[in-house]
Each structure stands twice: as C-alpha cells, then as structure tokens.
Amino acid sequence: MGQKIHPTGFRIGITEDWRSRWFAPKAAYAEFLIEDQNIRRYIDDKLNRQPPYAAVAKVEIERTRNEVKVFLHTARPGLVIGAKGAEVDKLKEALEDLIDRKINLNIVEIKVPDGNSKLIAEAISEQLKKRSSFRRVMKMRADAAMAAGAKGVKIMCKGRLGGAEMGRCETQIRGSIPLHTLQAHVEYGTATCRTTYGTIGIKVWLHHGRYGEEVTLVDDGSSRRGGRERRGKRG
C-alpha cells in the first residue's frame, strides 16, 4: 500500500501557517468551522466556477471579537475588486448575509500565476475541458513553472484521459520534489475537471526551495497568453 499525506497538512504548525486563524470556546467551535467552510465554498463558486474567472488560489480567515477578516489570494485582483470597488462591495455584502457577521475583505495579488500550484491545476483543467491534448498541456505547464523559477514540479492527471474507455494515470515531473523534507517548501494544489466523458482529477506539487531560501519567481507571460499551444512538426 502507498502511504500518502497532504504536503500542506504535513507541514502545518511546523513550517506552514494555518489557513484559518482563530480561537473559539468548545460551544462555538463547530459554528465557526461551518461558517469558514461556507465562506470558502461561496467564494469558490462565485469567483472560480463561473466567468469571468478570478483565479482565486487561497482563502485565509482570521477572526477578532467584532469581525471576520478574509484574505483572498488571486491572480486577477481587478476582476474581484471591479470598477471603483463595486464587485468587492457586492461580495462583502453577500458574505455578511451568509454568516450574519461583519466581514473585512482583503485582496492579495498573486504576481506569478505559473508559480502557484492551485492556479496551475485550474489552468490544466480549463484546457482539458476544451479537449486539448493532456500530454501537451501537462508538459507546457510543467515547463512554464520551471521557467518561472520553481525548483521542481510534479503534475498528475487521473481519469478517462483523452476520452479513453479505461481510466489511467499520467505524470510529468521536472526538477526535484523532496516530499519527506519538512524544511522544503512544497506547495500542493488540486483541481477537478468535469468533462462530457467523465471526471479527471489533477494534482500539482511545486517545490520552491527551502523555507527562507525560496527563489524569486518571475512571470514569463505564458499565463497571460491563455495557454496557447504550439504545434511542432514531427520529423
């Protein structure tokens, strides 16, 4: 049997910070936990599952006595904020109605989408929905991540790839992915691609180097080109 563990959960409390940061008495803990889940689900459905896609990679939540602070990490802050902040105000009101508490929204820009595992997984999912070649898409995204400055990347797709009758697993690996090393900053992201012939699961591991020694990521512009594919001549 393969023993597998979530790379982020493995590092939480050691080198990674918690995604929700608050303390609650036993009586209120379940209520706060459900509220956090509802906030994350609503943001994902509103900004990631319907156009225009805002590419929200991570949602962090902090609670004080009076309000709930929500940090949205997104590659397209302009879409989340909207003209003169109209969209962010609508989102804030919707979240306040959802949990009946005061919300403080903070937008954090992800400057290099090719350096974020969740956004890479979502980009592959979008390409597979358009019936692109899964091998070409995986290779292109892995190369783009390495070009952005990652130390290593591993992309795994599972399901009825290319509409095949039998499901299988395909993997692309570049560089090093030291999953056993707690000091290694390994980012993990997943996405689910729902196609007409079945569901395809996408997992992405991204190695940024050791904590405190991460390299500065560089945007080479490939994410803005919308993932156009190059068709090379076969010799």
C-alpha positions as CSV (number, residue, x, y, z in Angstrom):
1,M,0.0,0.0,0.0
2,G,1.2,3.5,-0.7
3,Q,1.3,5.8,2.3
4,K,0.5,9.3,1.1
5,I,-0.1,12.5,3.1
6,H,-1.2,16.0,2.1
7,P,2.0,18.1,1.8
8,T,0.5,21.2,3.3
9,G,-1.2,19.3,6.2
10,F,2.1,17.6,6.9
11,R,3.8,21.0,7.4
12,I,1.0,22.9,9.2
13,G,2.2,24.2,12.5
14,I,5.8,23.4,11.7
15,T,6.7,25.5,8.6
16,E,3.3,26.3,7.1
17,D,0.8,28.7,8.8
18,W,-2.9,27.7,9.4
19,R,-5.4,28.7,6.7
20,S,-7.9,29.7,9.4
21,R,-6.5,31.6,12.4
22,W,-8.9,32.0,15.4
23,F,-9.6,30.6,18.8
24,A,-13.1,29.6,20.0
25,P,-14.7,28.0,23.1
26,K,-16.0,24.5,22.6
27,A,-19.6,25.6,22.3
28,A,-18.8,28.0,19.3
29,Y,-16.1,25.9,17.6
30,A,-18.5,23.9,15.3
31,E,-20.4,27.0,14.3
32,F,-17.2,28.9,13.3
33,L,-15.9,25.9,11.4
34,I,-19.1,25.6,9.4
35,E,-19.0,29.4,8.7
36,D,-15.4,29.1,7.4
37,Q,-16.5,26.3,5.1
38,N,-19.4,28.2,3.8
39,I,-17.3,31.3,3.1
40,R,-14.7,29.2,1.2
41,R,-17.4,27.4,-0.8
42,Y,-19.2,30.6,-1.7
43,I,-16.0,32.3,-2.9
44,D,-15.0,29.3,-4.9
45,D,-18.5,29.0,-6.6
46,K,-18.7,32.8,-7.2
47,L,-15.2,33.6,-8.4
48,N,-13.7,30.3,-9.7
49,R,-16.6,28.3,-11.1
50,Q,-18.4,31.0,-13.3
51,P,-17.0,33.5,-15.8
52,P,-15.2,35.8,-15.6
53,Y,-12.8,33.5,-13.7
54,A,-11.0,35.5,-11.0
55,A,-8.3,32.8,-10.3
56,V,-8.6,32.7,-6.5
57,A,-6.0,30.3,-5.3
58,K,-6.2,30.6,-1.5
59,V,-8.7,31.9,1.1
60,E,-7.3,32.7,4.6
61,I,-9.7,33.6,7.5
62,E,-8.9,35.5,10.8
63,R,-11.5,36.2,13.5
64,T,-11.5,39.0,16.1
65,R,-14.2,39.7,18.6
66,N,-16.0,42.1,16.3
67,E,-15.4,41.0,12.7
68,V,-14.2,38.2,10.3
69,K,-11.1,39.1,8.2
70,V,-11.0,37.3,4.8
71,F,-7.8,37.3,2.7
72,L,-8.3,36.5,-0.9
73,H,-5.2,35.5,-2.8
74,T,-6.0,36.0,-6.5
75,A,-4.1,36.3,-9.8
76,R,-6.7,38.8,-11.1
77,P,-7.4,41.3,-8.4
78,G,-9.1,43.7,-10.9
79,L,-11.9,41.3,-11.5
80,V,-12.5,40.7,-7.8
81,I,-12.4,44.5,-7.0
82,G,-14.4,45.7,-10.1
83,A,-14.9,49.2,-11.3
84,K,-14.5,51.6,-8.3
85,G,-14.7,48.7,-5.9
86,A,-18.3,47.7,-6.9
87,E,-17.7,44.0,-7.1
88,V,-15.8,43.7,-3.9
89,D,-18.6,45.6,-2.1
90,K,-21.2,43.1,-3.5
91,L,-19.1,40.2,-2.4
92,K,-18.6,41.6,1.1
93,E,-22.4,42.1,1.4
94,A,-23.1,38.6,0.2
95,L,-20.7,37.1,2.7
96,E,-22.2,39.2,5.5
97,D,-25.7,37.9,4.6
98,L,-24.3,34.4,4.5
99,I,-22.8,34.2,8.0
100,D,-24.6,37.3,9.6
101,R,-21.3,38.8,10.8
102,K,-19.2,41.9,9.9
103,I,-16.7,41.0,7.1
104,N,-13.4,42.7,6.3
105,L,-12.2,41.7,2.8
106,N,-8.5,42.0,1.8
107,I,-7.3,41.3,-1.7
108,V,-3.8,39.9,-2.1
109,E,-2.4,39.7,-5.6
110,I,-0.5,36.6,-6.9
111,K,2.0,38.2,-9.2
112,V,3.3,34.9,-10.8
113,P,0.3,32.5,-11.6
114,D,2.8,29.9,-13.0
115,G,4.4,29.8,-9.5
116,N,1.1,28.7,-7.8
117,S,0.1,25.0,-7.7
118,K,-3.6,25.6,-7.4
119,L,-3.7,28.0,-10.4
120,I,-1.6,25.6,-12.5
121,A,-4.1,22.8,-11.7
122,E,-7.1,25.0,-12.6
123,A,-5.4,26.1,-15.9
124,I,-4.8,22.5,-16.9
125,S,-8.5,21.7,-16.0
126,E,-9.7,24.6,-18.3
127,Q,-7.5,23.3,-21.2
128,L,-8.8,19.7,-20.8
129,K,-12.4,21.0,-20.9
130,K,-11.5,22.4,-24.3
131,R,-10.4,18.9,-25.4
132,S,-6.7,19.9,-25.6
133,S,-4.1,17.1,-25.7
134,F,-3.5,16.3,-22.0
135,R,0.2,15.4,-22.6
136,R,0.9,18.7,-24.3
137,V,-0.9,20.7,-21.7
138,M,0.9,19.0,-18.8
139,K,4.3,19.4,-20.4
140,M,3.6,23.0,-21.2
141,R,2.5,23.9,-17.7
142,A,5.5,22.0,-16.1
143,D,7.9,23.9,-18.4
144,A,6.2,27.2,-17.6
145,A,6.5,26.5,-13.8
146,M,10.3,25.7,-14.2
147,A,10.8,28.8,-16.3
148,A,9.1,30.9,-13.6
149,G,11.8,29.8,-11.1
150,A,10.4,26.7,-9.4
151,K,13.0,24.1,-8.1
152,G,10.7,21.2,-9.2
153,V,7.2,20.4,-10.3
154,K,5.1,17.2,-10.5
155,I,1.8,17.1,-12.3
156,M,-0.5,14.1,-12.1
157,C,-3.7,13.6,-14.1
158,K,-6.1,10.7,-13.4
159,G,-9.2,9.6,-15.2
160,R,-10.5,9.0,-18.7
161,L,-7.7,11.0,-20.3
162,G,-8.5,11.9,-24.0
163,G,-11.9,10.2,-23.7
164,A,-10.3,6.7,-23.4
165,E,-12.5,3.8,-22.5
166,M,-10.4,2.9,-19.4
167,G,-9.2,5.4,-16.9
168,R,-5.4,5.8,-16.2
169,C,-2.9,8.0,-14.5
170,E,-0.3,10.2,-16.3
171,T,2.5,12.1,-14.6
172,Q,5.0,14.8,-15.6
173,I,8.0,15.5,-13.3
174,R,10.6,18.3,-13.6
175,G,13.4,19.0,-11.1
176,S,13.3,17.7,-7.5
177,I,10.2,17.2,-5.2
178,P,11.5,16.3,-1.7
179,L,8.2,15.3,-0.1
180,H,9.9,13.9,3.0
181,T,11.8,17.1,3.9
182,L,9.8,19.3,6.2
183,Q,12.1,22.2,5.6
184,A,11.4,22.0,1.8
185,H,8.6,24.4,0.7
186,V,6.4,22.1,-1.3
187,E,3.1,23.7,-2.4
188,Y,0.2,21.4,-3.3
189,G,-2.9,22.2,-5.4
190,T,-5.7,20.1,-6.9
191,A,-8.5,20.7,-9.4
192,T,-11.4,18.6,-10.8
193,C,-12.1,18.7,-14.5
194,R,-15.7,17.6,-15.3
195,T,-15.7,16.6,-19.0
196,T,-18.6,15.1,-21.0
197,Y,-16.9,11.6,-20.8
198,G,-16.1,11.7,-17.1
199,T,-14.2,13.4,-14.3
200,I,-10.5,14.0,-14.4
201,G,-8.5,14.7,-11.2
202,I,-5.5,17.0,-11.4
203,K,-2.8,17.2,-8.7
204,V,0.2,19.6,-8.7
205,W,3.2,19.6,-6.4
206,L,5.5,22.7,-6.7
207,H,8.9,22.9,-4.9
208,H,10.1,26.4,-4.2
209,G,13.3,25.5,-2.3
210,R,13.9,25.5,1.5
211,Y,11.9,27.9,3.7
212,G,13.7,31.2,3.9
213,E,15.8,30.4,0.8
214,E,13.0,30.5,-1.8
215,V,14.0,31.9,-5.2
216,T,12.1,35.0,-6.5
217,L,9.6,33.8,-9.1
218,V,9.5,35.5,-12.5
219,D,6.4,35.9,-14.7
220,D,7.4,35.0,-18.3
221,G,4.0,36.0,-19.6
222,S,2.9,32.4,-20.5
223,S,-0.2,32.6,-18.2
224,R,-1.4,35.8,-19.9
225,R,-1.2,34.2,-23.4
226,G,-4.1,31.9,-22.3
227,G,-2.0,28.8,-22.6
228,R,-1.8,28.8,-26.4
229,E,-0.3,25.6,-27.6
230,R,2.5,25.3,-30.1
231,R,2.2,22.6,-32.7
232,G,5.6,21.4,-33.8
233,K,6.4,19.5,-36.9
234,R,7.0,15.8,-36.5
235,G,10.2,14.7,-38.1
